[in-house]
Amino acid sequence: MDMLHVRMVSPPDLTDRIVALLTGDPAVLNLIVQPGRARHPDGDAIVCDVLTGAANDVLRALRAVHLDRRGSIVIEPVDMAFVGGAAEAGARGLGALAHVPVWDEVEARIRAVGTYAPSFYLYLVVAGLIGAVGIVTNSQILIVAAMVVGPEYGAIVGVALGIDQRDGRRIRTGLTALCAGFLLAIAVTFVFALLIRGLGLESAAFREGVRPVSELIDTPDFFSFAVAALAGVVGIVSLTEARTSALLGVFISVTTIPAAADIAVSVAFAAWRSAWGSLLQLLVNIVVLIVVGTVTLRAQREIWRRVGRRGAGAPVAGAGG
């Protein structure tokens, strides 16, 4: 049975109200109150377990009394629990909402993958270099490796979340990271490609114009759009449900890093048509991923709003919001 462990620190004047709120919800279990035991922040320690399907409502109610500002709320997943009839009754009351995503957790997960530490730019550069080697040696395996290393999808979903929440700062931060990261990766990869050309390290086939990997990357078409759109849907759903294997599949199905690498290699080898095609491929993939990611995120919220009713047919207040 899916549940979350919630630890709270409450100011004394809020504690009775919070305890009443939690006690009245059948999806809240194992409630423990320890007056005056919490420090930093000081207050009353409250812990409980919440069935995952009810977590959105419980967290919304806690924020409504400003516990997140005046105290603290910490949420942890419960990996294993042995529960009795009370939990089973609570789960039955949730109905279809027993499997609703916890939106605060989803957003935290997206924010976690959308961080822009120096390592973000390092990974982009390294991915570009691996992609360049794959292009000049006509190695599709190295192209897949470059896709796996690339961290750009975190920034893309960060922008999608910003659009969904109308958060201009998050949108600007994500787009800035994408632009700066790809420009840096292309610049470093261009220098690397010039070195390869100058030393004659490219494969004989590549030197003679046999470039199947590059041609696959620099020819955007309907299928490029379709794959990016499908990957955008799967990427958001996998983040919503914490399915890392599906998310990895997104990384190796979308031509972003390979396109950036091919821009650099094509310019270094004066293949201007290929460079232009790869630029279009890169832009198409990024734009489609952002748009589809935003639409999918909103669609999931709307679907869950309409799915279920908590308790005895009572409408769920903002179950998806």
N, C-alpha and C positions, 0 to 999 in steps of 0.2 A: 504494500500500500504506500503510495507516494506521499511524503510529508516533508515539511521543513521545520527546523528548529529555530525558534526566534528568541533572541536575548535582548532585553530592553532595560534601560535605566530611566526611571520616571521621577520627575520632581514630586515631592510628597503631595502637593495639592492636586496633582493629576492622577495619582495612583488609584483612588477609588473609582474614578470614572473609567480608567483603562481596564481595571479588573472586572467591572460590571460589563463592559463591552465584550471582553474575552469570554467571561463566564456564560454569557447569553448566546454564544455561537457554538452549536453542536460540533462544528468542525475543528474546534480548539480543544486540545487534549493536554494532559499532564501540566496543568497550570501551577506554577509555584511562585509565591510572592515572599520576598525577604526585605522587610522594611529597613531602610537605613544602611544596607550592606554594600552599596555600590560606591565606588570612588572614581573620580576622573571620567565622566562627570559624577558628582555626588548625587545620591538619591536612593530610591528604592529599586532593588533588583527584581525583575520579573522575567520568568522564562516560561515558555510553553512550546508545544508542537502544534502545527497547523496543517491540516490536509491541504495538499498542493492546490486542489481545485478551488479552495476558499481563500487562498492567500491574497489574491488581488483585492478582495473586499476587506479583509482584515488589515492589510497594509494601508489601504485607502482610509479606513476609519482611524488608524493610528496617526496618519499624517494629518487628518482633519482636526485632531486635537493638538497638533503641532508637537507631537512627541519627537519627531525627527529633528526639530529645531531646539527644543528645550531639554531634551535628553538624548537618547541614542537608540537605534534599532540595528541589530546585527542578525543576519539571516545565514543559516548554514544548512546544507542538504543533509538529510537523514539517509544513510546508506542501508541501514537495517533496523527494523523495529518489530517487536512482538506485541501486537495490539489485540484488544478484546472487542466485546460487543459494541462499546461506545464508538470506537473508530469506524466499525463496519456500518453502524447506523448513520453516522455522519457522512460516510462515503455514499450510502444509498440516497441520502437527502440531496447530495450534489448532483446526482444524475449524470448527464453528459458533461457537465462542467468539471467532473473529476479529473479530466485530462487537459484543462485549459492551461496555456502557458502562463507563467508568472511574469508579467510584463516588466516589472522592475528588474527581475533577474535577466530577462532577455536584453534589456537596454544596457545593463551592466556588462553583459557578455560582449555586446557590440562595442561598447566603449573600451573594453579591455583589448580587443583585437584592433581597435582604431587608435593606437597610441603611436606617437611619432618621436621616439627617442632616437639618438644617433644610430642605434642598431637598425632602425627602419631603413635609413638611407644606405647603410652598409650592406644590408641584405639585397636592396634593389641593385646596387652596383655589382655585387658578386653575382647575382642572378643574370644581370646583363652580360657580364664577362663569360659566364658559362654558356649563355645563349649564343654569344658570338662564336665560341669554339664549336658549338653544335652546328652553326650555319656554315662556317668555312670548312668543316670536315663532313658536312652532310650527315650528321648524326642526329637522328630523331630522339634517341635516348637522352642525349644531353639537353635537347630542347625541353623534354618533359622534366628533367632535373631542374632546369632554370625556372620552370613554372612552379615547381614545388617550393623552391627557395624564396621566390618573390613574395613580399608581404603586402602588396598593393591592395589586395581585396579588403583588408581591414580598413584602409582609408576610404575605399569605395562605399562600404556599408556604413561607415561613419558619416559620410555625406548623405547617404540615403536616410539615416536616422535623423540627421539635422533637418532635412527637408520635411520629413514626417512630423517632426516636433516644431517646425518653424523656428529653428534655432540657427540664426544667421552666423553666430560665432563658430559653431561646429561645422557648418557648411564651408565657411571661409578657411578654417583650419585644415579641413580635409582636402579641399581643392588645392590649397597652397602646398600641402605635403605631397600630393600627387604630382603637381607641376614641377616643384623643386626636385623631388626624388627622381622622376623620369628624366628631367633635363640633366641632372647629375649623372645618372646611369648612362644616358646616351653619350654624354661628353667623355666620360672615362672609357666607355666601350669603343668610342671612335678612336681615341688615342691607341688603345689596345689593337684595334683592327688595322690602324696605320702601321703599327709595329709588325703585325703579322704579314702585311703586304710587303713592307720593306725588306723583311728577312725571307720572304718567299715560303712562309710556313703553311699557307693554305693548301688544301688537298689539290691533287692534279686535276681532278674532275671539276672542282670549283674554279680553278684557274682557267680551264677551257670552256667555262660557261655552263657546265652541267650543275645546276643548283636547285635540285628538287625541294630541299627544305626551305630555301629562301622563297621560291616560287609559291610554295604552299602558304607562306606567311603573308606575302605582299599582294595577294589577290583577294581582297575582301569581296564577298558576294552575299547572296541571300542566306546561305548556310552560316556565314559568320554572324549575321544578325540573329538567326534562329538559335544557334548554340549559345550565344551570349545571353539571349533572353531566357532560355531554359536554365542556364547556369545561375542567372540572377534569382530565379524562383527557388531553385534548390539551395542556393547559398543562404538565403534568408530563412528558409524553413529549417535548414540544418542548424543554424545559429539559434533559432527559436527552440529547437528540441535538443540542442547540445549534441548533435551527431557529428563527431569529428571526421569520421570516415567519409561521409557525404560531402563535408566541407573540403576535404582533401581532393575529392573528385572535381570540385569546382575549380580548384587551383590549376589542375592539369587539363582543363578543358577549354580555357579561355586564353586567347592569344593577345596578352598584354605585354608581358616581359619579352617574349620572342619578337613581337613587333618592334619594341623599343631597340632591342639588340640588332634587328635587321636594318633599322634606320641607320644606326651607326656604321654597321658593316657596309651597307650599300653606298653611303656617302664616301667612306674611306676607299672603296673600290670604284667610285665614280659611276655607280649604277643608279642613275637618278630616277628612272621609272620605278625601280624596286623600292627606293627610299620613299617616294610619294605614296605608293601603294601600302607600304608598312605604316606610314603615318596615318592614313585613312583607317587601316585596320585597328590601330591603337585607339584612335578617337571613337570609332564605332563601338568597340568593346567597352570602353570606359563609360560612355554616355548610356548605352543600353543597360549595362549593369546597374548604374545609378538609378535610372528611371524604373526599370523592372523591380529593383530592390525596394524602392519607395512604394510602388504600387502593391507589391506583395506584402510588405509590412502592414500597410493600411488595410488591405483585403483580409489579412488574418485577424486583425483586431475586429473588423466589422463582422466577419463570420462568427467569431466567438461571442460577440455581443448578441447575436441572434440565435445562437445554438441552444442554450439551456436556460433553465429557471431553477434557482435554488429553492430548496425546501419544498413546501406543498404548493407548487405552482406559482410561487411569488416571483415577480420579475427580478432579474439580477441587475442591480444598479451598477451600470458601467462595467460589466464583467470583462469586457475586452479593453477598457480604456486605461 
